[in-house]
Amino acid sequence: PPPLTIDTPDALRLTCEPVADCKRYDSLRRPNHGKITSAGRDEPAEALRDESRLR
């Protein structure tokens, strides 16, 4: 079956689509918050400092 269509009122439609700014988000992170050490696909990633608190 085709997916349901939901009508959105014009007041709820975005007038300007948001743009992802990854550089800005990366600049807000602290250097020790689990950054990837290399751009290689299979390279090891640095462990999260507070990983035990995430569980």
Secondary structure as GFF3:
##gff-version 3
##sequence-region A 1 55
A	DSSP	three_ten_helix	10	12	.	.	.	ID=ss1
A	DSSP	alpha_helix	22	28	.	.	.	ID=ss2
A	DSSP	three_ten_helix	51	54	.	.	.	ID=ss3
###
